[in-house]
Amino acid sequence: MPDFFWRTAFEGGGEVRALLSELDWSTSPLGHPSEWPAPLTTAVGMVLSSAFPMFVAWGPELGFLYNDAYAAILGDKHPTAFGGRFEQIWAEIWPDIAPIIDGAMSNRSTYFEDLPLTVIRRGYPEQSFFTFSYSPLHENSGRIGGMYCTVIETTERVLAERRAAFDLKVSEALRPLTSAEDVVTRASALLGEQLQLARVIYGECGETSDTFFVPRDWAAPPLPSLAGKRFALDDFGPAIIKPLRAGQIVTANDSATDPRTADFASSYTLTGIRAFLAVPLIKAGRLVAFLGLHRAEPYHWTASDIRLAREMAERTWSAVEAARAQAELRAERDSSRYIFDTIGEGFMLMDRDWNVTYMNAEGLRITRRTKEQVIGRSYWKLWPEAIDSDCAHMYRQVMEGGDAGVSEYCHSCPGDDAIWVEVRAYPTGEGGIASFLRDITDRKVAEQKLKAADQRKDEFLAMLAHELRNPLAPISAAAELLKISRLDEAQVRHSSAIISRQVAHMTRLVNDLLDVSRVTSGLVTLARAPVDTQTVIAEAIEQVRPLTQVRGQQLSVHMPSQEAIVLGDKARLIQVAANLLHNATKYTPDGRRIEICADAEGDELVITVRDEGIGMERELAARAFDLFVQAERSADRSLGGLGLGLALVRHLVELHGGSVHCFSAGPGTGSTFVVRLPLMQAQPAASERQAENADSAPSRRLRLLVVDDNVDAAEALGMLLASCGHEVIIEHESQRALERALRERPDACLLDIGLPGMDGNELARHLRASPEMADATLIAVTGYGQDQDRHRSAHAGFHHHLVKPIVIEHLATLLAGISLRTDG
C-alpha cells in the first residue's frame, strides 16, 4: 500500500486503522491498494483523515470506504460495511439514491439538503434526513472511476423544526376548545398524524389502578377503535405495568418478541398493538391516566418520539384540566364571580349590547383602567381604535356564531406605551361574551428582537460571503500568473505582493470573527499592566495611516496635556483605538477631516474620535455597537468590513471597566465616538522599555530549525527566514528533527503542532528535557489558536505561540529579541 495512503489513513485515527488492516483486499471490490490510481489514494486519505462524515465508492461495484465520523451514521451496519458494496450496504434506500449515484458517475456533482430517507441501521426502519454533496472521482486517465461524498445527518434539526411547527399547531388547535373530551380527541389526532401512528389512546385508570377505560381514541384504518372499552392493566404484562405505575415512560419495539410482553400475546393481538409507547400521569402517588401510542408493525421508538410524546401528554393533561376548570367556572360564574380576581389572567364579561358588565383586577391592570371607568360602558366607546382590528372581528364572530375565538391585539393604554394582549373569547348563555386577557408584550418584544437579529444574521452572512470571495479573485489571478515561466522579476514581485495583501485581508477577516467570538463569550483574559495613552494612540495611528494617506484624509491628533496612564492590556487598547479610526476612515469621504483626541478628565481618560463622514440616524447610533450592525452601503460594498469592529470596541472597553458612546446629529453630519477609561498614575513598565530597546538593537545571524510535515509550508518559511540572513535547517518528521536538533543545537526551533506520529507538543517536551537544548527558544507555528491550545503549548515547554499565517514582522521582532539575548 502506498506510504502516503498509510500515513494519511493512520492520521485519521479511530476504528478505520483496524479495519484497514483487517480488510480482505482479495475479495474487496476496490482491489488491492497498491494497484489504486493516485486520485483514489489521495481521495481515500482525505476522507479517512477528515473530521466530517465522508466516504469513497470506487470501481464498477462501488466499493465503500469511509471515516470514523461516517461510521456513526451507519449504526449497526458498521464495521461490516467497510470495504463492501455500496448497493448492498444501503439496499433499503438504493432506489432513492441510485439516480444521484448515476449523476456523480456521469461527471455531475450533486448537492441535496435535508433529503428524507427511510434507513435501517438499528434493526428497524427510521425516517432520517441528510444533507450531502456527491462528486465524481477520476482515474489517472481522466475517466470516472468512482465518487466521493460529504454527508451531514440533519435528522435532529429537521425533527426539531417540525416539532416547533407542530407545537405551534397544537397550541392554536387546543386554545379555543372548551370541552375536555374535545381536547383529548383533537390532541390525539394531531399526535397520530404527526408521528404517522396506527392509534392514540387516552386511558383513564380506576381508583385501584387495576383497570383502565378508553373514553375516546384516534385510530388510522384499518386498526379498530378502542373507545368505550375497559381493560385490565395486568393483561398487558406486569413487567410493563409496574414501571408505568411508578411514573416511568414505557416502550416496546415489538410486543411479539419482547420478553415482557411475549406471554401476553393474546391481549396485544386483540388490540392490534405490535409496538407501543405509554406516558403515565401520576397524582398523589397513583396512576390515574396514561397516553398510549400504538403501531401495527415493529418500530424502534426514538428519543425524539419519546420526548414529543411526553410533551404532548403534559400539554394534553394541562389543556384538559384547563378546559374542565373553565367549564366549572362558567357554570358557577353567577354565584362565584369573585374567584376571577385571584387568577393570573384578565377576565371581562360583556352583554349582548357590548356593554362591559364585569372586569377582574388583572384585567383592569392590563387595560390601565379603573372599575368606575369600565363597568357599564360600551366596549367600542372605551376602545374606539379597536373597531377595525382582528380582535373586534373575532369578538363579532363569537357573538354571532356562538363559537370560541382567539386573537392578539395591540392595546393602547392611557399615558403609557401600547401593550400586546392575547384575547380568548367564549359565548355566554345570555348571548354575551366572556373574555380572558393575557399580557404578551414581553413575548412580542422578544419576537421582534429575534426577527431583527435574524435579519442582521442574514445580512451578515451575505456580507461575509462577499468579503471572503473578493480576495480570492486577485489571489487566483496572481497564482495563475506565477505559473508562467517567462515572468520578469518585477512581475513576480507584483504578483507576490497581490497575494500577500489579499491573504492578509482574509486573515484579518477571520481573526475578527474569532476575536469577537472569544471576547463576547468571555474567553479573553486581559494582560493588565500600566499603559501610556500616547503609546496606544501612536500605534493605532500607525495602523490606520496608510488608509488615510490613500484617501487624502486629514488626520488631526491631540495627545494628553499630561501623562495619562491606564491599567490595561496594551494590545487590546490599541485595538480599540485602531478600530475606531478604521471606522472613521471607512465612512469619511476622501479629503475630509478625522480627529482623535485624548485627555484626562478627573479620574478618567477620555478618547474622542470625530469624523466628517456620512453620519447616522438616531436609531442607528443607538445600535452602533451591536454585532453585525452597519451603515447603509452601496451594492459593491466598497466600504468593506463585517460589522464587528465596534462590537469588539464596546466589549473590550467594558472589560477594562470603561464605557463607549456614539453621537451623530444625523446623516451627512459626521459621527463622534467617546471612550472613557479609569486612569491610574504609574510610569511605563520596565518590560516595555526593554522591548523598545530590543526593537532598536541590531540582530545577529541565528541557526533556526523549522519542522513541518507540510513540505511547501516548511520550504516557504525556510526561504523567508534565510532571506532575512539566518541559517535554516528544515525537517518534516519529528524523530529526525529531534536527532538533528541534538546534533546541531539550533538557537531556536519553529515547530508545527499537528505533526504525524510524535506531535509538536511531544517533540517540544523531548527537546526541553535535553541538556543540549537548554538555551534554545521553542516557537510553536500552528493553525491552532484557541486559548486552550496556547495553554497546551506553554505546558509542553514552548516559549512563544504563533498562529498561521504568521505575520513576518512579529516573527522578525521575536527573533531579534532572541539574538539580543544570546549575544548577552
N, C-alpha and C positions, 0 to 999 in steps of 0.2 A: 504494500500500500504506500502511496507517495508520502514522503516525510511531511510535506505541508499539510496534507489531509489529517494525518495523525495528530500533528501539533495543534491544528485548529480545533479538531474534534475534542481533544482532551482539555483544551482550554474551556470548552463549553461546560464541563463539569457534569455531575449528576449521573443519572442512570444510563445515559447514552454511551458512556465509556464501556460499561459491562456488556451492553447489548452489541456494540460494535465488535467486541472481542469474541462473543459467543455466536454471532450470526453465521449460519452455514452458507457461505458465499457460493458453494457449488450448486445449491438449489435456489438461490435468490434470483429473481428476475432482473436484478440490477447488474449481475455479472461481477467478477472479482474487481475490487477497487484498483488493482494495478493496471487494469485494462480501461479504466474510465478516461474519457477525454478531459482535458484541462477545465473546460467550463463546468462540467459536473463536479469535479473535485472541488473547485472554488465555491460553487453554489452550496454543496453539502457542508463544507467547512463553515461557510457563512451562516447557514441555518442552524447547525449544531452549536455554534458559539453565540447565537443571538439570545437575548433575554425575552424576546417576544415570541409567541407561538408561530412556528414556521415549519413547512415540510417541503420535501422534494419528491416528485414522482418521475421516474425515468424509464425509458425503453418502451417497447411495444406493449408490455403488460403493466406499465406504470408501477414499477417497484417503489415502495414507500419508505422514506427515511425522514425522521422528524426530531425535534429537540425536546428537552425536558418540559418546557412551557407548553408545548402541544400535547404532551403525554397526559396532562391534566384534563384536556378536552376529550381525549379518547376514553377516559374512565376505565371500565373493566376490559376494554379491547387492548389496552397496554399491559404487558410488553409484547404479546404475541403478534401485534400488528407490525412491529418493527421489521422492515425488510420484506413485508408481504405485498400482496397485490391490492392496489387502490380499490378496485371494484369489489373485491371480497371483503375488505376492511369496512367499507361504508356501503354494504349491499342495500340497506334499508332506504338510503337516500340517493343511491346511484341514479335512478331515473330522473331525479330532480337536478342533479349536478352534472350529469353526462353532457348536456348541451354546453355547459360552461367549460368543461374539460375540453370538448371538441374545439371550442373557440380558442382556448390557450394553445392547443396543439396545431391550430391553424394560424399561429403567429398573431393572435389578437389578445392583448392584455384586457382583463375584465375586472371590474370593481362592483361589489354588491354591498349594500348597507342594510343591516338588520334583516337578513334573509331568513324567513321562517323554515325550519327543517325539523321533522319528527325523527329523532335518533334513538337508537337502542344502545346504551353504554353501561347500564346498571341492571340489565335484565328486563327492563320494561320500556315501552315507548314513552318518550318525553318530548314535549314541544320546546324547542330551543331556537335561539336566534343568533346569527353570526354575521359579522362584517369581515369581508375578506377581499384580497386582491390576488388574482391569478395572473401569472406572466409566463411566456414561453421561455424555454431554456434550449440554447442552440449547441449543437456539436461543433467540433473544430472546423468541420466543413461548412458550417453555416446552416445546415439542415436542423429542423426542430427535432430534438431528441427527448424532450420531456418538458417539465414545467416546475415552477416553484410557487409557493403561496404563503402569504402572511395572513394570519387569522386572529380575530378578536371575538371571543364569545360575549355577546351583549344581552344574553337572556335576562340577567338580573335587572339591567337597566330598562329593557323593554317592558318586562313584567311590572317593574316599579312604576313606570309611566302609565301603563294600562291600569294598574291598581289605583293610582292617583285619580285618573279619569273615572274609574269605577266608583271610588269614594264620593266624588262629586255627584255622580249619577244617583247613588244611593241616597245621599243627603237630600237631593232635590225630590226624589221619589217618595221618601218617607216623611218629609217635613209636613206636608198638608194632611196626612192621614190621621183620622181621629179615632179609629177603631183598632183595638189590639189585634183582632183577627185579620183585619186588612193589612196591618203592619207585617205580621208573620207571613201572610200569603205573598205579599209583594217582595219582601226581603228574600224569601226562599226562591222565588222565580228569578230574581236578579242574580243571586249567587249560583243557581243551577245553570243559567245561561252563560254566565261569565266563565265558569270552570268546565262547561260542557259536561255536566253531570247527568246521571240517569235519574237521580231522585234527591230531594232535600226534605228532611222531616224536622218538625219541632215537637219533641217528645216531652210531655208533662208527666212527672213521676207522682205516684200516690204517696200518701203520708208515710207509709212504711218503706218507701223506695224499693218495693219488690216488683212493681209493675209500672208500665208507662202507657200513656194514652196519646194518640196522634190526632189532635183536633183538625189540623189541615196539613197538607203537604204539597209539594210540587214534583211532578214526575214527567219525564220525557217518554213518549211512546217508544216501544210497546210495554215498558215497565208499568205494572199496575199501581194505582194509588193505595196508600195505607191509611188515608184519612178515615176517622171514625172507629179505628180498631184499637184494641188494647192487647198488650203483650206482657209476658213475664220476662223480666230482665235476665234472670239466670238461664233462660232458654237459649241465650246467645253466648253462653260460656262465662263461668265465674272469673276466669283469668282476664276477661275483657271488662267485666262489670266492676270488679274490685278496684282497679285504678280509677275507673270513671267515678265511683262513689267517693274516692279520695281526692277528686278535683283535678285529675290528670287528663290531658288530651290523649285519646286512644286512636291508633291507626292500625289497619291490617291491609296489606297489599294483595293478598289472595286468601279468602276465607276457606278455600278448599285445601290449601296446603299449610296454612298457619297452624302450628300445634295448639294454639289457644282456642281455635275455632273448629278444627277438623272433626271433633267428636260431636259437634252440634250442627252438622251439615244440613239437617232437615229444616231448621229454622232459617238458615241463610238461603237455601234453595227455594223455600216457600215464599220468601220476600224478594227473591231475585237479587240478593246482595252478594257481590263477588269481592269487591274492595270497599272499605268504608273508613270514615274519619268521624269521630264523635267529640264534641266540645261540651263539657259539663257546666252546669250552673249550680253552684253550691250556696246555700243560705243557711245560716245557723248550724253549720256542720253537716247539713243533709243535702243529698242530691235531689233537687226539685225539678230540673229540666235538663235537656241537652239538645244540641243542634247536631243532626246527623247528615253526613254527605255520603251518597251511595253511588257506586259504579257497577255496571253489569259485567265488566270484564276485569281481569287483574290489572292493577295500576300501582305505580310507585308514587306515593304521596311526597311531594317536595316540601322543603322548608317554606317556600313561598305559599303553597297551598295551605299549610298549617297556619301560617301567620294570617292569611286572608280569612280563613275560617274562624280563627279566634277573634279577630277584629269584627267580623260580620256578626258573630254571636253576641259580642258585647254591645254592638250598636243596635242589634235587633231587640235584645232584652231591655236596653235603655229606652228605645222607642216604644216598646210595648208598655213599659211602666209609665212612660210619659203620656201615652195615649190613654191608659187606664186612669191615670191621675187627672188628666184634663177632662175625661168623661165624668169622673166623680165631681170635679169642681164645677163643671157646667150644670150637673144635676142639682147641686146644692148652692149655687151662686146667690139665689134669692135670700136664703137664710144664713149663708156663711160667707158673704162677700168680703168681710174683713180679712179673710185669710190672704187675699191678694196683696195686702200691704206688707206681707212678710216674704214674698218671693223675690227673686233677683231679677225679674223681668218686669217691664212696664205692662200695665193692663188697662184697657179702656173699653167702655160699653157705649154704643150709640143706638138710639132708637131708629124706627123706620123712617123718621123725618130728618135723620142725620144730626140730631142733637146729642151732645155728649152727656150721658147720664151718670157716668162714674169713671174715675181715673185714680189708680192707686198711687202711693207715694213715689215709687220708682218711675212711673210714667210721668208724673209731674216734674221729677228731677230731670229726666231725659229731655222733656219739651221746654224746660226752664219756665214753667208757668205755676201759678197758684191755683188751688181748688176754686177759689172765687172767680178767677179769670176764665175757667174752663167749663165748669158744670152748668148745664142748661143752655149753652151757646152752640150754634151750628158749627160743625166741623169745617165747612167751607169758608165761614167768616173768620174762624180762628186761624186757618192756614190757607188763605186765598191762592198763594203761589203753588199749592199742590193740585189745583183743579185739573190741570192738563198733564199731570205726572202719571207714571206707570202705577204708582201706588193707588191713585184715585181710580184708575181704570180697573185695578184689581178689586178695590172696595165695591165698585158698581157691579162687577160680576158676582161677587159674593152676595150682595143684596138682592140681585135679580135672579141669579141661577141657583142659589142655595148651596153652592159648593165652597169648600175651604180654599183659601188662596194665600200666596206668599209673595212679598215684593221687598225691594230695597229702595230706600228713599233718602235723598239728601235734604235734611230738615233745617230750616232757618230758625235760629234762636234769638230772642231779643237781646241786643247788646253783646252778642258773642259770635264766635265763628260758627259756620254751619257744621252740623254733625250728620253722620250716616246712621240710619236706623233700619234694622230688619223688622219687617211687619208681617205677622201671621194673623189672618182673619178667619173667623168662623161665623156661620149664621146662627142667630138665636131663635128660640121658639116663638118669640114675639115679632119676628120679621126684622130685627135689628142686626147689629154686628158686635161680636166680642173680638177684641184685637189685642195681641201680645206684641210688645215693643222691646227690642234689644239694641243697645248702643254698639255698633260695629265700626265706629270711627277708627279705632286703632288698627283693625284689620284692613280697612280700606287704605289708610295711610301706608301701611306696610306693603300692600299690593302695588300701590303707586310707586313706592320706592323700589320694589323688586322689578317692576316694569321698566323704570328708568335705568336701573342697574343693568338689566338685560339688554336694553338698547345701547348703553355705553359699552357693554361687553362685545356686542355685535360690531359696533363701530371700531372698537379697538382691534378685534381680530382682522377686520378688513384692512385697517391701517397697518397692522403688523405684517400681514402678508405682502402688502405693497412695499413696506420699508425693507423687508428681507429680500424681496425679489430685485429691487433696484440695484444693489451692489453686484448681483450675480451676472448681469449683462456685461458690464465692463470687465469683470474678472474673467468671464468666458472668452470675451474677445481678445483680451491681453494674453490669455493662455494659448489661444489659437495662434496668435502672432509669434509667440515664443517657439512654437513648433517649426516655424520657418527658419531654415538653417542660414539664410542669407541676410539676416538682420545685422545691421551695424551696431556698435556699442551704444550709441545714443538711443537707438530704438529699443534695445534690450533694457537699458536703464529706464526709459519711459514706461515700457510695459510693466516692468517690475514695480515701479512707483505706483502705477494704477492699481495693481493687485494689492500692494501693501496698504494703500489708502482705503480701498474698499473692504479689505479684511479687518482693518482697524475699525471702520464704521460698523461692520456687522458685530465685531467683538463688543463695541460699546453698547449696541442694542441688547445683546444677550446679557451683558453684565448688568445693565439697567434692570432688566427683567428679574434676574437673580437677586440683585440688590434690594429691589422693592419688596420681593417676597420675603427675604430674610429680615428686613427692617420691620415690615408690618406684622410679621409673625413673632416678633420679639426675640429673634435668634442672634441679634447683633449685640456684642459686648463692646462698650467704648473703652479704648485705651486712654484713660484720662491722664493728663499732665498739663502743667501751665503752658499756655499757648499765647503768643504775642499776636494781637489783632493785625498789626501791619504785615506780619508774615503771611497770615491767612489771606488777606486782601491781595497782596502782591502775587502769590502763587495762583490765586483764582484768576487774576487779570492775565497772567501768562498763558493760562489755558484758553482764554477767550479772545486774546489779542489777534491771532490770525484771522478770526471771523470778522472782527470789527474792521481790520485793515482791508480785507477783501471787499467789504461793503461800504467802505469810506465813512464809517460811523465815527462820531466824535465821542470818545470815552473820557469823561471827566472824573477824577479821583480826588477825594478829600479824606486824608488819613486822620486818625485821632490827634487832638492837640496835645495830649499827654499819653504816657504809657498805659495801655489798656490790655490787661491780661485776663483770660478766661481759663477755667479749669475744664478741659475737654479733650476730645480726640482730634488732633490736628488734621488728619486726613479727612475726617468726616466734616469738620468745619470748613475746610477748603471746598469740599464737595457742595456744601450748602451755598456758599458764595458763588461758586462757578455755575451751579445750576440756575441761580437767579440771573446771572449775567448772560448765560446762554439763552434763557427765556427772553430776556430783553432784546438780545441781538436778533433772534428769530422774528419777533413781531414788531421790530422798528424798521422803517424804510431806510434805504441807502442814504447816507449822508446826514442822517439826523443824529440827535444828541442822546447819549446814555450817561447817567451819573451814578456813581457809587460813593456813599458817604459812610464813615464810621466814626462814632464819638461816644464818650461816656456821659450818661445822664444819671446822676445819682449812683446807685449801686448796680446799674445795668449798662451793658454795651448795646448800642443801637446801630444796626447796619441797615442802611436805606439804599434801595436800588430804584432809580426813576428812569423812565424812558419816554420818548416822544413817539411811541408806537401806535398801534391800532386801537388800544384801549379795550374796554369790555363793558357789557351791560351789567347792571347791578346784580342780576340773578347769577350771571357767570362769575362775577367777583366773589360771591358768597360760596361758590363751589370750586374755586380755582385750585384748591389743594386736595380735592378728591381724586382718586385713581381714575386714569383714562380720560379726564376732562380736558378739552382743548378749545381754543377759539375757533371760529369759523375758518375753514381752509378752502383753498381753490382745489379744482378737480385734480390737478397734478401734484397736490400735497407738497408744494415746493418748500413749505416751512419745516417739514420733517418732524421727527420725534414721535413718541408713543404716549404722551400724556402722563409720564411717570415722574418727570423731574421735580415738579412742585410737590407731588405727594411725598417724595423722598425728603424734600426740604422740610416739610411740616413734621414728619416723624423724627427726623434727626434732630431738629431744633427742640422738639418736646423731650427727646431722650436727654438733652443737655439741660433740661429744666427751664427752657425758654418758650417763646411764643412767636408766631409769624402771622402777619395780616396783609391783606391786599386791598388797594383802594384804586378806584378809577371814576372819573366824572362822566364816563360814557364813551361810546365808540368815537375813535379819532382823537381822543384827548390824552392818550398815553396811560401808563399804569405805574403805580408805586407799590413796592413790597418792603415791609418793615420787619426786621428780625430783632428780637430782644433777648439777650442772654445775660445771666448773672455774672458780674465781674468779680475778680479776685486780684489782689496785689501780690505779684511774685515776679522774680526775674526769670528769663528764659532758662529752660532746663539745660544742665551741663551736657546732657547727651545730645541735645540739638546742636549746641555749639561744636561738639566734637564731630558730629555728622557733617556740619557745614565745612569744617576744616578738612575733613576727609574728602569732600567733594572737590575741593580746590587743589588737593595734593596730587602729585604725579603718581601714576601706577606703573608697576613693573610687569614683565612677562611672566605669566603663570603657566604651570603644567596642569591641564584640565583633562579629566576622564568623563566622557559622555557615554551613557549606557541607555539604549532604547531599542526595543525589538522592531520598531518601525524603521526600516533601513533609510527611507527617504528623509524622515524627520531627523534621525541621528546625523546623517550626512549634511543636511542643510544647516543644522545648528553648529556642527563642527566647522563647516566652511565659514560661517558667520563669525565664530569665535577666533578662528585662525586669521581672518581679515582684520581683527582687532589687535593682532600681534601676539596671541597666546599660542602655546604648544598644545595641540589637541590629540587625545587618544580616543578612539571610538571602538566600542564593543556592543554586541547585540544580545549576548547571553549572560546571565547572572554569574554562573560559575567561572566562566572565562574572565569576566570583569573583575571578580574578586581576586583571582590569581594574578591578574596583571596589575591591579592596584597595589597588592602587597609587594610586587616585584619593582614597580616603577615609582611608587609613592607620590601620587599627584598632590598638588596643593588643594584642589577642590574636585569633587565628584558631582556631576549633574545626572541624577538617576530618574528614569521613568518609574512610576509606581506599578503600573499594570504589566509587569514583566512575566513571561511564562515560567512555570516551574517555581523558582525562588523569586517572589515579588520584590519590588523596590524597598519596601519596609524591612523585609527579612535581610536583604542584602545590606541595608544600612546598619542593621544590628551587628552583622558579622564584621563589617568594616570598623565600627566603633569599638568592637571587642579586640581588635588587632593593635598591638603596640606600634606597628609601623605606620598606622593611620591616625595616631593620636592627635596630630596637629592639623589634619585635613578638615576642610569645610565640606559638609554634605548638603547638597541643594536638591530638593525634590522638584522635578519638572513634569507636571502631570495634568491631565484633564479633570481630575477630582479636586473640587474647590470648596466643598462644604466645610462647616466648622468641625464636624467630626473627623473629616479627612485630615484636616490640619492637626487635630489633636493626635491622631494615629501616627502621622509622620514625625511630629515632635517627640512622641513617646519612643519611636524607633531610633531616634538619635539625629534626625535631620536638623540642621541649623536654620534653614530657610525653606519656604514652600512657595513655588511659583506655579501659576495656573496657565496652561496653554490656551491660546497662543501667547507666549511671553512677550512682554514689552522690552525690547533690547536695551533701551535706555536704563530701565530698572536693573537689568542684569549687569550692565556695564558698571553702574554705580556700586552694586553689590561686590563685583569682582575687584573694583578699585579699593574698596574697604579691606578686602582680603589681602590685597597687595600691600597696603599700608601696614596691616597687622603683621604680616610675615617679614616685612622689612624691619619692623621694630623689634 
